[in-house]
Amino acid sequence: RSGKLTPTQVAKNIIAMLEDCDKSTPPLRAIVQWDQEQIMLMAEASTTRYRNKCTLSCLDGIPVCLKEEFKVVPYHHRVGTVYLGTKPETEDATVARKLREAGAIIIGVSNMHELGTGTTGCNPNRYHKIPRNPYKPNHFTGGSSSGSAAAVAAGLCPVAIGTDGGGSVRIPSSFCGVVGLKGTFGRISCHGSLPLSYSTVSVGPICTSVADAAIVYSILAEPDPLYPYGLKQPKATLSDMCAPDLKGLKLGVDWTFFKACDAEVLSTCEKAVEHLQNLGASVVEVSLPEMEEARVAHVICILSEMRDFLQPDFNKHFHEMNLETRASLALACQFTALDYITANRQRTRSMRFLQEIFSTVNCILTPAVPSTAPRIYESDLLTGSSDMSFTVRSMRFMQLGNFTGIPGLVVPIGYSTAGLPISLQVMAKWWDEAVLLRIGLKLEQFRDQTKKPSIYYDVLA
């Protein structure tokens, strides 16, 4: 607004940085498709709007990227594979269209775990390769919105859009030390993203700060006639988000569940809960019933739905898929219709339990992920990584939100002794993202410092 900098200058910096991170050793692999001409066109249009004082929104001129799961003109809609998106896209997903209408500069599409089937972000195929964690390049970013989190953490853009069916926004955000919001199921339109699992996936922003996440959420969250699941929703608000304290808020914690994480993660998360208490919130002990049943039922739902949608691909493109994807889809073949029906009965039970819990507390707190980002081994670069026990563990605190559709926010709160980010998760009742953002703003104050990642680009320099 002051005119000291223009979107065009920022765009030129970003293009130079995208060229640099493709050539660096190891390459960052956050953004996998980008087009200099497209970036400059959007930036120049925004610069003109600033000059004429007629900007479109708070996001005008702001660089953003979208996960490759979304259709974005003119990029290939590959969804992390080598066989999809053979032709450039001619139609935008709803979120891409809304970002354009807000004046944002789409700098490209970001890397992802193949077909969203894992939580490491490891994708060894020729179009994608393995995105690196900006804090420690020999560690994974987390997945499946791997490149989105890496791009934000590395400073390439302050906003990225991901999808979350089993933690796919929140896990990479946690591993890369940025803010990740999974909206209530249906809150932000999924139209134009590959419908891998229609009952568990929500869309959400990955940002450098809670305030940024609130801005993006307020622009994207509304019914979309093209996305029936989100048609009936209350208006998105940011009420009380900037309240000076947390007085009157009740934070629910199931301590047995909360403590199932690494010692370093636990001690940082416990201190963050104390910090929220000091701001006037009260901590209420709650019991989350049937969590093991909910965990198994979530896996049955998401894998059955993905298997159903990807059945033709599994038959036709089996040999072009990563080994890990084949294993996951082969496992999904073992579930029966009876399993799927029983899992959905469990969903009804779990939602009812949550309804009761949210009548007594405003939110539920958990660590985001039980551990910090895992190491990348040489073999992962060639054949990929398949570690079922890690996948299961990394989704531990995530699945409840996906299974029941409640919103969740992860906020970085500190670092391990090895310098890897640690985050806390806040979940609230359906459509109550406002309380998450209010608590999230206060959580940010707990982190006494933000360490600069070892891969970092200053796009304003």
matplotlib code that plots the C-alpha trace (Angstrom):
import matplotlib.pyplot as plt

x = [0.0, 2.8, 4.3, 7.7, 7.3, 5.2, 3.7, 5.8, 9.1, 8.0, 7.1, 10.5, 12.1, 10.0, 10.8, 14.6, 14.0, 12.0, 14.9, 17.4, 15.5, 15.3, 19.1, 20.0, 21.5, 19.3, 16.5, 13.6, 10.9, 8.1, 6.7, 6.6, 4.9, 5.3, 5.1, 7.1, 4.6, 1.6, 3.2, 4.2, 0.7, -1.0, 1.6, 1.5, -2.3, -2.1, 0.6, -1.7, -4.6, -2.3, -1.3, -4.9, -6.0, -8.6, -7.3, -9.6, -9.0, -6.4, -4.9, -4.3, -0.7, 0.0, 1.8, 0.0, 0.4, -2.1, -1.6, -1.4, -4.7, -6.5, -7.2, -5.2, -5.1, -2.8, -1.0, -1.2, -3.6, -1.3, -2.3, 1.3, 1.2, 3.0, -0.2, -2.9, -3.2, -1.7, -3.1, -2.9, -5.9, -8.5, -10.8, -9.9, -11.0, -13.3, -10.5, -8.2, -10.9, -11.6, -7.9, -7.7, -10.8, -9.2, -6.2, -3.7, -0.7, -0.7, 3.0, 2.4, 1.2, 2.9, 4.3, 2.2, 2.3, 1.1, -2.7, -2.6, -2.0, 0.7, 1.9, 5.6, 5.4, 7.8, 7.1, 10.1, 8.5, 10.0, 7.7, 7.8, 10.8, 11.0, 10.3, 12.7, 11.9, 13.2, 14.3, 16.4, 16.7, 17.5, 14.1, 10.6, 8.1, 5.1, 2.2, 0.2, 0.2, 4.0, 5.0, 2.5, 4.0, 7.5, 6.8, 5.4, 8.1, 10.8, 9.3, 8.3, 4.8, 2.9, -0.1, -0.7, -3.8, -3.9, -6.5, -6.8, -8.3, -6.1, -4.0, -2.7, -2.8, -2.0, 0.9, 3.1, 2.3, 3.5, 6.6, 7.5, 6.7, 3.9, 0.2, -2.3, -6.1, -8.4, -11.9, -15.1, -16.1, -17.7, -16.8, -14.4, -15.3, -13.5, -14.9, -12.1, -9.9, -9.7, -12.5, -10.3, -12.4, -15.6, -16.5, -13.2, -11.5, -11.6, -9.7, -7.7, -4.9, -1.3, 0.2, 3.0, 0.7, -2.7, -3.8, -3.0, -4.9, -7.9, -7.8, -7.6, -10.3, -12.6, -12.2, -12.6, -15.2, -18.7, -21.2, -20.4, -23.3, -20.8, -20.0, -23.2, -21.6, -21.0, -24.3, -26.0, -23.5, -23.7, -22.0, -18.2, -17.3, -14.2, -16.1, -14.0, -10.9, -8.9, -10.3, -7.5, -7.5, -9.1, -11.4, -14.5, -13.1, -13.0, -10.2, -10.9, -7.9, -8.0, -4.6, -4.2, -4.7, -2.7, 0.4, 0.8, 3.7, 7.5, 8.8, 10.1, 6.8, 4.8, 6.8, 6.5, 2.8, 2.1, 3.8, 1.7, -1.5, -0.3, 0.3, -3.4, -4.5, -2.5, -4.5, -7.7, -8.9, -9.7, -8.6, -11.3, -10.4, -12.5, -12.7, -12.6, -14.4, -13.7, -10.7, -9.3, -12.6, -12.7, -9.1, -9.8, -13.2, -11.5, -8.9, -11.7, -13.7, -10.9, -9.2, -12.5, -13.5, -10.1, -10.1, -13.6, -12.6, -9.2, -10.4, -9.9, -6.5, -5.4, -6.3, -4.9, -2.0, -0.8, 2.8, 3.0, 2.1, 4.7, 5.2, 3.7, 0.5, 0.1, 0.4, -2.1, -4.7, -4.1, -4.8, -8.0, -9.2, -9.4, -12.3, -15.8, -19.1, -19.9, -16.7, -17.6, -21.2, -19.9, -17.3, -20.0, -22.1, -19.0, -18.9, -22.4, -21.4, -18.2, -20.1, -22.6, -19.8, -18.3, -21.7, -21.8, -18.2, -18.7, -21.7, -19.2, -16.0, -15.1, -12.4, -10.2, -6.4, -3.9, -0.3, -0.3, 1.9, 3.4, 7.0, 9.0, 9.7, 11.4, 14.7, 15.0, 17.1, 19.0, 16.7, 13.6, 14.9, 14.9, 12.0, 10.0, 9.2, 6.5, 6.4, 2.9, 3.7, 4.8, 1.7, -0.6, 1.3, 1.5, -2.3, -3.0, -4.3, -5.6, -8.2, -10.9, -11.2, -11.4, -13.7, -16.3, -15.8, -14.8, -12.3, -8.7, -5.8, -2.1, 0.2, 4.0, 4.9, 8.6, 11.5, 13.1, 16.8, 17.6, 15.9, 12.8, 9.4, 6.8, 3.1, -0.1, -3.5, -6.8, -10.1, -13.6, -17.2, -18.5, -18.4, -16.6, -13.3, -13.5, -12.7, -9.7, -8.3, -8.8, -6.9, -4.3, -3.4, -2.7, -0.7, 1.6, 2.6, 3.9, 6.7, 9.4, 11.3, 10.7, 13.9, 14.8, 14.8, 18.0, 16.4, 14.8, 14.0, 13.2, 10.8, 10.7, 14.5]
y = [0.0, 2.4, 1.9, 0.9, -2.5, -3.7, -7.2, -7.1, -6.8, -9.6, -11.8, -11.3, -12.3, -15.4, -16.4, -16.1, -18.1, -20.9, -21.2, -21.3, -24.0, -26.2, -26.1, -26.3, -29.5, -31.2, -29.4, -28.2, -29.6, -27.6, -26.1, -28.7, -26.7, -23.0, -20.6, -17.3, -15.6, -16.5, -15.2, -11.9, -11.4, -11.7, -9.6, -6.7, -6.6, -6.4, -3.6, -1.6, -2.1, -0.8, 2.2, 3.0, 2.3, -0.3, -3.5, -6.5, -7.9, -8.3, -11.1, -8.8, -9.2, -11.9, -15.0, -18.3, -21.9, -24.8, -28.5, -30.4, -32.1, -29.0, -28.0, -24.8, -23.3, -23.9, -26.6, -30.4, -31.9, -34.8, -35.3, -36.5, -39.2, -39.7, -40.8, -38.2, -34.7, -35.5, -32.2, -28.7, -27.8, -25.4, -24.9, -23.8, -25.5, -23.3, -22.3, -21.4, -19.2, -17.5, -16.8, -15.2, -13.2, -11.9, -10.8, -13.3, -14.3, -18.1, -18.9, -22.6, -25.9, -27.7, -31.2, -33.9, -37.5, -39.6, -39.6, -38.3, -41.8, -41.1, -38.9, -38.5, -36.6, -39.1, -39.2, -40.6, -40.5, -38.4, -35.4, -34.9, -36.2, -35.7, -32.3, -31.3, -30.0, -26.4, -26.8, -29.9, -30.9, -34.5, -34.8, -35.3, -32.5, -34.7, -35.3, -35.4, -31.6, -31.8, -29.1, -26.6, -26.7, -26.6, -23.6, -21.6, -22.6, -21.7, -18.3, -18.8, -17.7, -16.9, -18.9, -22.4, -24.5, -28.1, -30.9, -33.0, -36.5, -37.9, -35.0, -34.0, -30.2, -30.5, -33.1, -31.2, -27.9, -29.4, -30.9, -27.7, -25.3, -23.4, -22.9, -25.3, -25.1, -27.9, -26.4, -28.1, -30.8, -28.9, -25.4, -24.7, -26.1, -29.2, -28.7, -29.2, -31.3, -35.0, -36.6, -39.2, -39.6, -37.7, -38.2, -37.4, -34.7, -31.0, -28.1, -25.6, -23.0, -23.4, -20.1, -18.3, -17.0, -17.5, -14.0, -15.0, -18.3, -16.3, -13.9, -16.8, -18.7, -15.7, -15.4, -19.1, -20.3, -20.2, -22.5, -23.4, -24.5, -26.9, -28.6, -30.1, -31.2, -27.6, -26.0, -26.0, -24.1, -21.1, -18.0, -18.0, -15.5, -14.4, -13.4, -12.6, -13.6, -10.7, -10.8, -9.7, -12.9, -16.4, -15.8, -17.9, -20.5, -24.1, -26.3, -30.0, -32.4, -36.2, -36.5, -40.3, -39.6, -36.4, -38.1, -40.7, -38.9, -38.4, -36.9, -33.8, -33.2, -33.8, -31.4, -28.5, -29.2, -29.3, -25.9, -24.5, -25.7, -23.9, -20.7, -20.8, -21.3, -18.3, -16.2, -17.0, -20.3, -23.2, -26.7, -29.4, -33.1, -34.9, -38.5, -39.2, -42.6, -45.4, -43.7, -47.0, -47.9, -44.4, -44.8, -48.1, -46.9, -43.8, -46.0, -48.2, -45.2, -43.3, -46.3, -47.8, -44.5, -44.0, -47.6, -47.1, -44.0, -45.3, -48.8, -48.1, -46.5, -49.5, -51.8, -49.7, -47.8, -50.2, -50.3, -46.5, -46.1, -45.8, -49.0, -47.5, -46.4, -50.0, -51.4, -49.0, -49.7, -53.4, -53.2, -51.3, -54.2, -56.3, -54.2, -55.4, -53.5, -54.8, -53.2, -49.9, -49.9, -50.7, -48.0, -45.4, -46.6, -45.8, -42.4, -41.6, -42.8, -40.7, -37.6, -38.1, -38.4, -35.1, -33.4, -34.2, -33.1, -29.8, -29.0, -28.7, -27.4, -25.0, -27.0, -30.1, -29.8, -32.4, -32.5, -32.1, -35.1, -37.5, -37.0, -34.6, -35.0, -38.3, -38.7, -39.3, -42.3, -42.9, -45.7, -43.5, -41.3, -44.3, -46.6, -44.5, -45.1, -47.4, -47.5, -48.4, -48.0, -44.4, -43.6, -44.9, -43.0, -39.7, -39.7, -40.4, -37.0, -36.1, -38.8, -37.7, -34.4, -36.2, -38.9, -36.6, -33.5, -31.1, -28.4, -28.4, -25.9, -26.7, -23.9, -24.2, -23.9, -24.7, -26.9, -30.2, -30.2, -31.3, -28.1, -29.6, -27.9, -29.1, -28.0, -28.1, -28.9, -27.2, -28.8, -27.3, -28.1, -28.0, -24.6, -23.0, -22.2, -18.7, -20.1, -22.1, -18.9, -17.0, -19.6, -19.9, -16.2, -16.7, -19.9, -18.0, -15.8, -18.9, -19.5, -17.1, -17.3, -18.4, -20.1, -19.4, -22.6, -23.6, -23.2, -19.8, -17.2, -13.6, -12.6, -9.0, -8.6]
z = [0.0, 0.8, -2.7, -1.4, -3.0, -5.9, -6.6, -9.8, -7.8, -5.5, -8.4, -10.0, -6.8, -6.5, -10.1, -9.3, -6.2, -7.9, -10.4, -7.5, -5.5, -8.5, -8.9, -5.2, -3.7, -2.7, -4.7, -2.4, -4.7, -3.0, -6.2, -9.0, -11.8, -12.4, -15.3, -15.4, -17.8, -15.7, -12.5, -14.2, -15.8, -12.4, -10.6, -13.2, -13.0, -9.2, -9.4, -11.6, -9.1, -6.2, -8.3, -9.0, -5.4, -6.4, -4.9, -4.8, -1.3, 1.5, -0.7, -3.7, -4.9, -2.3, -3.6, -3.1, -4.3, -4.5, -4.0, -7.2, -6.2, -7.4, -11.0, -11.7, -15.2, -17.2, -15.1, -15.4, -12.8, -12.0, -8.3, -7.5, -10.3, -13.6, -15.5, -14.6, -16.1, -19.5, -20.9, -19.3, -17.3, -18.8, -15.8, -12.3, -9.1, -7.0, -4.5, -7.4, -9.0, -5.6, -5.1, -8.6, -7.9, -4.7, -6.7, -5.3, -7.5, -8.0, -8.2, -9.2, -8.0, -5.1, -4.6, -2.9, -1.8, -4.8, -4.8, -1.2, 0.2, 2.8, 5.5, 4.7, 1.4, -0.1, -3.8, -5.8, -9.3, -12.1, -12.0, -8.3, -6.3, -2.6, -1.1, 1.6, 5.1, 5.1, 8.8, 8.0, 4.4, 5.2, 6.9, 5.4, 5.1, 6.1, 3.7, 1.8, 1.2, 1.4, -1.1, 0.2, 3.7, 2.4, 0.2, 3.1, 5.6, 3.0, 2.5, -1.2, -0.4, 2.9, 1.8, 0.4, 0.0, 0.9, 1.4, 4.6, 4.7, 7.4, 8.6, 5.1, 5.9, 9.6, 9.5, 7.0, 8.7, 12.0, 10.6, 8.8, 11.6, 10.0, 10.7, 9.2, 9.3, 8.4, 8.0, 9.1, 6.5, 3.6, 4.8, 1.9, -1.5, -2.8, -6.3, -8.8, -6.6, -7.3, -5.2, -3.5, -0.4, -0.3, 3.4, 5.1, 3.1, 4.0, 2.4, 4.3, 4.2, 5.3, 6.4, 8.1, 10.9, 12.4, 11.2, 7.6, 8.0, 9.3, 6.3, 3.8, 5.6, 5.5, 1.7, 0.9, 3.4, 1.9, 0.1, -3.5, -5.7, -7.4, -4.1, -2.5, 0.8, 1.8, 0.8, 4.2, 6.5, 8.9, 7.8, 8.5, 11.2, 13.0, 16.1, 19.3, 17.4, 18.8, 22.3, 24.7, 26.7, 26.9, 29.9, 29.9, 27.5, 28.5, 27.0, 27.0, 27.4, 27.5, 29.2, 28.5, 24.8, 25.0, 26.5, 23.8, 22.1, 22.4, 25.6, 24.0, 22.2, 25.4, 27.6, 25.0, 24.5, 28.3, 28.7, 25.9, 27.6, 30.8, 28.8, 27.7, 31.3, 32.3, 29.8, 31.6, 30.0, 32.2, 31.4, 31.7, 31.8, 29.2, 28.1, 24.3, 24.1, 21.6, 20.0, 18.8, 17.1, 15.6, 14.3, 12.6, 11.2, 9.7, 7.9, 6.6, 5.4, 3.7, 2.1, 0.9, -0.7, -2.3, -3.5, -5.0, -6.9, -8.0, -9.0, -12.8, -12.1, -9.9, -12.8, -15.7, -14.1, -11.4, -12.8, -13.0, -9.3, -6.5, -4.5, -1.4, -3.3, -4.6, -1.1, 0.3, -2.4, -2.2, 1.6, 0.8, -1.4, 1.8, 3.3, 2.7, 2.4, 5.9, 7.2, 5.5, 7.0, 10.5, 10.2, 9.3, 12.3, 14.4, 12.8, 14.1, 17.6, 17.6, 16.4, 19.2, 21.8, 20.5, 20.6, 24.3, 24.9, 23.1, 25.3, 28.2, 26.5, 23.7, 22.2, 22.5, 22.7, 21.6, 20.4, 16.6, 15.7, 18.3, 16.9, 14.9, 11.1, 10.3, 8.4, 4.7, 3.8, 0.5, -0.5, -0.1, -3.0, -5.3, -4.2, -1.9, 1.8, 3.2, 7.0, 8.1, 11.8, 11.2, 9.0, 11.8, 14.5, 12.6, 12.1, 15.8, 16.7, 13.3, 12.5, 14.9, 12.9, 9.6, 10.7, 12.4, 10.2, 13.1, 12.3, 13.5, 13.7, 14.3, 15.5, 15.9, 19.6, 19.8, 18.6, 19.5, 20.6, 17.1, 15.8, 14.3, 14.8, 17.4, 17.2, 19.2, 17.8, 18.7, 17.6, 18.0, 17.2, 13.7, 12.0, 15.0, 13.3, 15.0, 18.4, 16.9, 15.5, 18.7, 20.7, 17.9, 18.1, 21.8, 21.2, 18.9, 21.8, 23.7, 21.1, 22.4, 19.1, 15.5, 14.2, 10.6, 8.5, 6.9, 3.5, 3.5, 0.8, 1.6, -1.2, -0.1, -0.2]

ax = plt.figure().add_subplot(projection="3d")
ax.plot(x, y, z, "-o")
ax.set_aspect("equal")
plt.show()
